[in-house]
Amino acid sequence: AGARLVCVKGVLAGQVLPLTGTTVTIGREAGRDLVVADAMVSRRHAVLRAEGGGYTLADEGSSNGTYVNGVRVSTQALRPGDRIQIGGCEFLFEG
């Protein structure tokens, strides 16, 4: 099975997003791969990129930041079990 994001908290709680493409854009605006309708989420918040057999999460200059395991990050290589917080949503990264 491939990598996926599981939303464990927030407006998308219970949703599972399989990571299939080379990039997954995250934000509030329509047209993002993962649209999060949360006022704390920027229109263009973050992007996931497939790199070297894994995924890297990069903040796109969001107002409220992107957090991995409670730490604000600009760019972070993800490991299975990492918890990503974007606005009021928390996602579990399963590699």
Contacts in CASP RR format, 6 or more apart in sequence:
PFRMAT RR
TARGET T0000
AUTHOR 0000-0000-0000
METHOD contacts of the structure
MODEL  1
AGARLVCVKGVLAGQVLPLTGTTVTIGREAGRDLVVADAMVSRRHAVLRA
EGGGYTLADEGSSNGTYVNGVRVSTQALRPGDRIQIGGCEFLFEG
2 18 0 8 1.000
2 19 0 8 1.000
2 95 0 8 1.000
3 18 0 8 1.000
3 19 0 8 1.000
3 54 0 8 1.000
3 55 0 8 1.000
3 93 0 8 1.000
3 94 0 8 1.000
3 95 0 8 1.000
4 16 0 8 1.000
4 17 0 8 1.000
4 18 0 8 1.000
4 19 0 8 1.000
4 93 0 8 1.000
4 94 0 8 1.000
4 95 0 8 1.000
5 16 0 8 1.000
5 17 0 8 1.000
5 19 0 8 1.000
5 34 0 8 1.000
5 48 0 8 1.000
5 84 0 8 1.000
5 91 0 8 1.000
5 92 0 8 1.000
5 93 0 8 1.000
5 94 0 8 1.000
6 14 0 8 1.000
6 15 0 8 1.000
6 16 0 8 1.000
6 17 0 8 1.000
6 91 0 8 1.000
6 92 0 8 1.000
6 94 0 8 1.000
7 13 0 8 1.000
7 14 0 8 1.000
7 15 0 8 1.000
7 16 0 8 1.000
7 17 0 8 1.000
7 89 0 8 1.000
7 90 0 8 1.000
7 91 0 8 1.000
8 14 0 8 1.000
8 83 0 8 1.000
8 90 0 8 1.000
8 91 0 8 1.000
8 92 0 8 1.000
9 88 0 8 1.000
9 89 0 8 1.000
9 90 0 8 1.000
10 38 0 8 1.000
10 88 0 8 1.000
10 89 0 8 1.000
10 90 0 8 1.000
11 36 0 8 1.000
11 37 0 8 1.000
11 38 0 8 1.000
11 88 0 8 1.000
11 89 0 8 1.000
12 36 0 8 1.000
12 89 0 8 1.000
13 89 0 8 1.000
17 24 0 8 1.000
17 34 0 8 1.000
19 48 0 8 1.000
19 50 0 8 1.000
19 55 0 8 1.000
21 50 0 8 1.000
22 49 0 8 1.000
22 50 0 8 1.000
23 33 0 8 1.000
23 47 0 8 1.000
23 48 0 8 1.000
23 49 0 8 1.000
23 50 0 8 1.000
24 33 0 8 1.000
24 34 0 8 1.000
24 47 0 8 1.000
24 48 0 8 1.000
25 31 0 8 1.000
25 32 0 8 1.000
25 33 0 8 1.000
25 34 0 8 1.000
25 44 0 8 1.000
25 46 0 8 1.000
25 47 0 8 1.000
26 32 0 8 1.000
26 33 0 8 1.000
26 34 0 8 1.000
26 36 0 8 1.000
26 41 0 8 1.000
26 45 0 8 1.000
26 46 0 8 1.000
26 47 0 8 1.000
26 48 0 8 1.000
26 86 0 8 1.000
27 34 0 8 1.000
27 35 0 8 1.000
27 36 0 8 1.000
27 41 0 8 1.000
27 42 0 8 1.000
27 43 0 8 1.000
27 44 0 8 1.000
27 45 0 8 1.000
27 46 0 8 1.000
27 86 0 8 1.000
28 35 0 8 1.000
28 36 0 8 1.000
28 37 0 8 1.000
28 38 0 8 1.000
28 39 0 8 1.000
28 41 0 8 1.000
28 42 0 8 1.000
28 43 0 8 1.000
28 45 0 8 1.000
29 35 0 8 1.000
29 43 0 8 1.000
29 44 0 8 1.000
32 44 0 8 1.000
36 45 0 8 1.000
36 86 0 8 1.000
36 87 0 8 1.000
36 89 0 8 1.000
38 86 0 8 1.000
38 87 0 8 1.000
38 88 0 8 1.000
38 89 0 8 1.000
40 64 0 8 1.000
40 87 0 8 1.000
40 88 0 8 1.000
41 62 0 8 1.000
41 64 0 8 1.000
41 86 0 8 1.000
41 87 0 8 1.000
41 88 0 8 1.000
41 89 0 8 1.000
42 60 0 8 1.000
42 61 0 8 1.000
42 62 0 8 1.000
42 63 0 8 1.000
42 64 0 8 1.000
44 60 0 8 1.000
44 61 0 8 1.000
44 62 0 8 1.000
45 59 0 8 1.000
45 60 0 8 1.000
45 62 0 8 1.000
45 65 0 8 1.000
45 66 0 8 1.000
45 86 0 8 1.000
45 87 0 8 1.000
46 57 0 8 1.000
46 58 0 8 1.000
46 59 0 8 1.000
46 60 0 8 1.000
46 62 0 8 1.000
46 66 0 8 1.000
46 86 0 8 1.000
47 57 0 8 1.000
47 58 0 8 1.000
47 60 0 8 1.000
48 55 0 8 1.000
48 56 0 8 1.000
48 57 0 8 1.000
48 58 0 8 1.000
48 78 0 8 1.000
49 55 0 8 1.000
49 56 0 8 1.000
49 58 0 8 1.000
51 77 0 8 1.000
54 77 0 8 1.000
54 78 0 8 1.000
54 95 0 8 1.000
55 77 0 8 1.000
55 78 0 8 1.000
55 93 0 8 1.000
55 95 0 8 1.000
56 75 0 8 1.000
56 76 0 8 1.000
56 77 0 8 1.000
56 78 0 8 1.000
57 66 0 8 1.000
57 68 0 8 1.000
57 73 0 8 1.000
57 75 0 8 1.000
57 76 0 8 1.000
57 78 0 8 1.000
57 84 0 8 1.000
58 74 0 8 1.000
58 75 0 8 1.000
58 76 0 8 1.000
59 65 0 8 1.000
59 66 0 8 1.000
59 73 0 8 1.000
59 74 0 8 1.000
59 75 0 8 1.000
62 86 0 8 1.000
64 87 0 8 1.000
65 72 0 8 1.000
65 86 0 8 1.000
65 87 0 8 1.000
66 72 0 8 1.000
66 73 0 8 1.000
66 84 0 8 1.000
66 85 0 8 1.000
66 86 0 8 1.000
67 73 0 8 1.000
67 84 0 8 1.000
67 85 0 8 1.000
67 86 0 8 1.000
68 76 0 8 1.000
68 78 0 8 1.000
68 82 0 8 1.000
68 83 0 8 1.000
68 84 0 8 1.000
68 85 0 8 1.000
69 82 0 8 1.000
69 83 0 8 1.000
70 83 0 8 1.000
70 85 0 8 1.000
78 84 0 8 1.000
78 93 0 8 1.000
78 95 0 8 1.000
79 93 0 8 1.000
80 93 0 8 1.000
80 94 0 8 1.000
80 95 0 8 1.000
81 92 0 8 1.000
81 93 0 8 1.000
81 94 0 8 1.000
81 95 0 8 1.000
82 92 0 8 1.000
82 93 0 8 1.000
83 90 0 8 1.000
83 91 0 8 1.000
83 92 0 8 1.000
83 93 0 8 1.000
84 90 0 8 1.000
84 91 0 8 1.000
84 92 0 8 1.000
84 93 0 8 1.000
85 91 0 8 1.000
END
